[in-house]
């Protein structure tokens, strides 16, 4: 936090290039971040495509992936390329990110609650369903048992939490006090 504030560093690549001295380090970190973000983005687009297929009940083909990719690209071009310096504070960004997180949490809890209580009839209904349908439980665990990249996805997701540009910006460029970072280092993993 102190380094990014004092030396006006706006990204992980800037920070590591400054700390380990050299443009080559910054370029290598930027290239690695780009390579690491491609599978993460592909995972998200694949999840959108799978969700569309599940909701529609039929395979939508490449259209859902193309639409979601186009929307994400337009959003990134419209809001990602601002005239501000990366280290500059953006009033309200923290509130927007917090609100977005609360909306996502509420949606996930609502979907989980609807599935558990509305469809299965609570925890006893879930236990009954799993005992009557062991194949469903086996399909749930299949990615872990078959080694289909579940561990890699997990590592990518944990890395993305700390290395994505928005998260780095929120933690370091928007972070105003050392006390805030200490609190976030405890609260964020929880």
VOPAGU-2260 file (C-alpha; in pm, 1 decimal, decimal comma):
REM VOPAGU-2260
SITE   aa  ch    i         X         Y         Z
SITE  UNK   A    0       0,0       0,0       0,0
SITE  UNK   A    1     278,1     240,8      89,7
SITE  UNK   A    2     475,8     159,5    -225,6
SITE  UNK   A    3     178,6     202,5    -456,1
SITE  UNK   A    4      83,8     529,9    -289,7
SITE  UNK   A    5     434,2     682,9    -274,8
SITE  UNK   A    6     545,3     578,2    -624,1
SITE  UNK   A    7     206,0     601,6    -796,6
SITE  UNK   A    8     200,5     236,4    -907,0
SITE  UNK   A    9    -123,5     132,3   -1074,0
SITE  UNK   A   10     -95,5    -242,2   -1130,3
SITE  UNK   A   11      72,2    -560,7   -1013,9
SITE  UNK   A   12     308,3    -534,1   -1312,8
SITE  UNK   A   13     406,4    -179,7   -1209,5
SITE  UNK   A   14     459,7    -289,3    -850,9
SITE  UNK   A   15     679,9    -587,9    -936,4
SITE  UNK   A   16     872,2    -392,9   -1201,6
SITE  UNK   A   17     943,6    -123,7    -943,6
SITE  UNK   A   18    1030,0    -371,4    -667,7
SITE  UNK   A   19    1255,3    -595,2    -878,1
SITE  UNK   A   20    1387,9    -321,8   -1102,5
SITE  UNK   A   21    1327,6    -331,9   -1470,2
SITE  UNK   A   22    1092,4    -314,5   -1761,5
SITE  UNK   A   23    1150,5    -680,0   -1839,1
SITE  UNK   A   24     998,0    -781,8   -1507,4
SITE  UNK   A   25     696,9    -558,0   -1570,3
SITE  UNK   A   26     655,6    -691,8   -1923,1
SITE  UNK   A   27     684,8   -1051,8   -1803,2
SITE  UNK   A   28     427,9    -995,5   -1528,0
SITE  UNK   A   29     191,5    -819,9   -1770,6
SITE  UNK   A   30     227,1   -1105,7   -2021,1
SITE  UNK   A   31     171,3   -1363,4   -1747,4
SITE  UNK   A   32    -134,8   -1171,9   -1623,6
SITE  UNK   A   33    -275,4   -1168,2   -1975,1
SITE  UNK   A   34    -210,6   -1540,3   -2021,9
SITE  UNK   A   35    -357,6   -1617,8   -1680,0
SITE  UNK   A   36    -667,2   -1406,2   -1739,9
SITE  UNK   A   37    -759,2   -1578,8   -2067,6
SITE  UNK   A   38    -857,1   -1912,6   -1905,4
SITE  UNK   A   39   -1036,7   -1726,3   -1627,3
SITE  UNK   A   40   -1237,6   -1524,1   -1878,9
SITE  UNK   A   41   -1303,4   -1836,1   -2084,7
SITE  UNK   A   42   -1428,9   -2010,0   -1769,6
SITE  UNK   A   43   -1674,0   -1726,1   -1707,5
SITE  UNK   A   44   -1797,7   -1724,7   -2068,0
SITE  UNK   A   45   -1836,3   -2103,5   -2054,9
SITE  UNK   A   46   -2041,7   -2066,4   -1733,9
SITE  UNK   A   47   -2268,4   -1810,4   -1903,9
SITE  UNK   A   48   -2313,1   -2044,8   -2201,4
SITE  UNK   A   49   -2390,7   -2340,9   -1972,5
SITE  UNK   A   50   -2637,7   -2130,4   -1773,0
SITE  UNK   A   51   -2813,5   -2020,9   -2092,4
SITE  UNK   A   52   -2831,0   -2382,6   -2207,1
SITE  UNK   A   53   -2978,4   -2490,2   -1873,3
SITE  UNK   A   54   -3234,0   -2207,9   -1861,1
SITE  UNK   A   55   -3341,5   -2243,1   -2223,7
SITE  UNK   A   56   -3347,2   -2621,6   -2209,8
SITE  UNK   A   57   -3167,3   -2651,6   -2542,4
SITE  UNK   A   58   -2811,9   -2581,6   -2652,6
SITE  UNK   A   59   -2795,6   -2216,9   -2767,1
SITE  UNK   A   60   -2481,8   -2283,2   -2968,2
SITE  UNK   A   61   -2210,7   -2021,1   -2987,1
SITE  UNK   A   62   -2461,4   -1732,9   -2980,8
SITE  UNK   A   63   -2477,5   -1699,2   -2599,9
SITE  UNK   A   64   -2098,8   -1698,7   -2572,0
SITE  UNK   A   65   -2066,5   -1447,1   -2854,0
SITE  UNK   A   66   -2330,6   -1216,8   -2703,0
SITE  UNK   A   67   -2178,7   -1229,1   -2354,3
SITE  UNK   A   68   -1826,8   -1175,8   -2491,0
SITE  UNK   A   69   -1944,5    -880,1   -2699,0
SITE  UNK   A   70   -2122,8    -722,8   -2401,9
SITE  UNK   A   71   -1818,8    -768,6   -2178,1
SITE  UNK   A   72   -1592,3    -619,0   -2446,0
SITE  UNK   A   73   -1819,1    -318,4   -2494,9
SITE  UNK   A   74   -1839,2    -264,4   -2119,6
SITE  UNK   A   75   -1459,8    -285,7   -2084,7
SITE  UNK   A   76   -1406,1     -39,3   -2370,2
SITE  UNK   A   77   -1664,7     205,1   -2239,0
SITE  UNK   A   78   -1564,3     205,5   -1874,6
SITE  UNK   A   79   -1210,0      70,5   -1869,6
SITE  UNK   A   80   -1049,4     336,6   -2083,9
SITE  UNK   A   81   -1088,0     652,5   -1880,1
SITE  UNK   A   82    -866,5     957,7   -1887,9
SITE  UNK   A   83    -780,1     921,1   -1520,4
SITE  UNK   A   84    -449,4     795,4   -1392,1
SITE  UNK   A   85    -471,3     441,4   -1252,3
SITE  UNK   A   86    -366,6     562,8    -906,6
SITE  UNK   A   87    -634,3     832,3    -894,2
SITE  UNK   A   88    -917,9     778,1    -650,3
SITE  UNK   A   89   -1257,9     714,7    -806,8
SITE  UNK   A   90   -1535,9     845,3    -588,3
SITE  UNK   A   91   -1813,5     592,1    -547,0
SITE  UNK   A   92   -1626,2     295,7    -696,0
SITE  UNK   A   93   -1605,9     120,9    -360,2
SITE  UNK   A   94   -1977,8     166,7    -308,0
SITE  UNK   A   95   -2054,3      28,1    -654,7
SITE  UNK   A   96   -1831,1    -276,8    -599,6
SITE  UNK   A   97   -1982,0    -337,3    -254,1
SITE  UNK   A   98   -2336,4    -306,6    -394,1
SITE  UNK   A   99   -2251,0    -543,8    -680,0
SITE  UNK   A  100   -2114,6    -796,6    -430,6
SITE  UNK   A  101   -2425,7    -772,0    -214,2
SITE  UNK   A  102   -2651,8    -821,7    -516,1
SITE  UNK   A  103   -2452,1   -1130,0    -621,9
SITE  UNK   A  104   -2459,1   -1269,6    -267,7
SITE  UNK   A  105   -2834,4   -1211,4    -239,5
SITE  UNK   A  106   -2893,8   -1377,6    -578,7
SITE  UNK   A  107   -2685,1   -1682,8    -486,1
SITE  UNK   A  108   -2857,1   -1717,0    -147,3
SITE  UNK   A  109   -3200,1   -1678,9    -310,1
SITE  UNK   A  110   -3120,9   -1941,6    -574,9
SITE  UNK   A  111   -2979,9   -2179,8    -313,9
SITE  UNK   A  112   -3275,2   -2122,2     -82,6
SITE  UNK   A  113   -3525,1   -2174,0    -365,3
SITE  UNK   A  114   -3353,1   -2498,2    -464,8
SITE  UNK   A  115   -3321,6   -2628,2    -109,3
SITE  UNK   A  116   -3659,5   -2529,3      30,1
SITE  UNK   A  117   -3877,2   -2481,8    -278,4
SITE  UNK   A  118   -3766,0   -2781,2    -481,5
SITE  UNK   A  119   -3628,8   -3028,7    -228,0
SITE  UNK   A  120   -3832,0   -2939,5      81,3
SITE  UNK   A  121   -3541,5   -2852,2     309,5
SITE  UNK   A  122   -3239,7   -3041,8     439,3
SITE  UNK   A  123   -3430,0   -3370,9     493,6
SITE  UNK   A  124   -3550,3   -3354,7     132,6
SITE  UNK   A  125   -3193,4   -3297,6      12,5
SITE  UNK   A  126   -3069,0   -3597,6     211,9
SITE  UNK   A  127   -3353,8   -3810,8      74,3
SITE  UNK   A  128   -3284,8   -3698,4    -283,7
SITE  UNK   A  129   -2913,8   -3777,1    -254,6
SITE  UNK   A  130   -2976,9   -4119,7    -104,2
SITE  UNK   A  131   -3231,7   -4200,7    -378,7
SITE  UNK   A  132   -3010,8   -4065,2    -659,6
SITE  UNK   A  133   -2647,2   -4160,2    -591,6
SITE  UNK   A  134   -2564,4   -4100,5    -959,3
SITE  UNK   A  135   -2644,5   -3728,9    -914,1
SITE  UNK   A  136   -2398,2   -3708,2    -626,1
SITE  UNK   A  137   -2137,2   -3891,2    -831,4
SITE  UNK   A  138   -2183,2   -3643,5   -1121,4
SITE  UNK   A  139   -2135,6   -3359,7    -873,7
SITE  UNK   A  140   -1802,2   -3499,8    -758,8
SITE  UNK   A  141   -1691,1   -3615,6   -1105,9
SITE  UNK   A  142   -1473,0   -3311,0   -1186,8
SITE  UNK   A  143   -1277,3   -3362,1    -864,7
SITE  UNK   A  144   -1238,4   -3738,7    -899,9
SITE  UNK   A  145   -1158,5   -3738,2   -1272,3
SITE  UNK   A  146    -899,5   -3463,3   -1255,1
SITE  UNK   A  147   -1070,7   -3249,4   -1518,4
SITE  UNK   A  148    -896,1   -2932,6   -1411,2
SITE  UNK   A  149   -1097,8   -2854,8   -1098,9
SITE  UNK   A  150    -778,6   -2784,0    -903,7
SITE  UNK   A  151    -649,2   -2553,9   -1176,8
SITE  UNK   A  152    -978,6   -2363,5   -1180,9
SITE  UNK   A  153    -961,0   -2331,5    -803,0
SITE  UNK   A  154    -603,5   -2195,7    -815,3
SITE  UNK   A  155    -697,3   -1953,9   -1096,2
SITE  UNK   A  156    -994,1   -1829,5    -898,5
SITE  UNK   A  157    -787,8   -1770,1    -585,0
SITE  UNK   A  158    -519,8   -1593,5    -789,4
SITE  UNK   A  159    -778,5   -1380,9    -964,6
SITE  UNK   A  160    -907,5   -1257,1    -630,5
SITE  UNK   A  161    -575,9   -1084,1    -562,1
SITE  UNK   A  162    -434,0   -1018,6    -907,3
SITE  UNK   A  163    -722,6    -890,1   -1119,5
SITE  UNK   A  164    -680,5    -520,3   -1196,9
SITE  UNK   A  165   -1005,3    -415,9   -1025,5
SITE  UNK   A  166    -918,4    -601,9    -705,8
SITE  UNK   A  167    -564,1    -463,2    -703,0
SITE  UNK   A  168    -702,5    -114,2    -760,1
SITE  UNK   A  169    -962,1    -150,4    -484,5
SITE  UNK   A  170    -707,4    -282,7    -235,5
SITE  UNK   A  171    -419,7     -47,7    -307,3
SITE  UNK   A  172    -515,1     257,4    -513,9
SITE  UNK   A  173    -848,4     311,1    -338,3
SITE  UNK   A  174    -715,3     194,9      -0,9
SITE  UNK   A  175    -647,6     508,9     195,9
SITE  UNK   A  176    -515,9     384,5     528,2
SITE  UNK   A  177    -293,4     105,8     653,1
SITE  UNK   A  178    -568,1      20,0     902,2
SITE  UNK   A  179    -812,9     -41,8     616,3
SITE  UNK   A  180    -572,8    -286,5     450,3
SITE  UNK   A  181    -518,7    -475,0     776,2
SITE  UNK   A  182    -897,2    -507,7     819,3
SITE  UNK   A  183    -939,9    -616,1     455,0
SITE  UNK   A  184    -665,4    -880,1     489,3
SITE  UNK   A  185    -876,3   -1045,1     757,4
SITE  UNK   A  186   -1227,4    -975,7     627,5
SITE  UNK   A  187   -1166,3   -1053,0     258,7
SITE  UNK   A  188   -1071,8   -1420,9     302,6
SITE  UNK   A  189   -1360,8   -1467,2     546,4
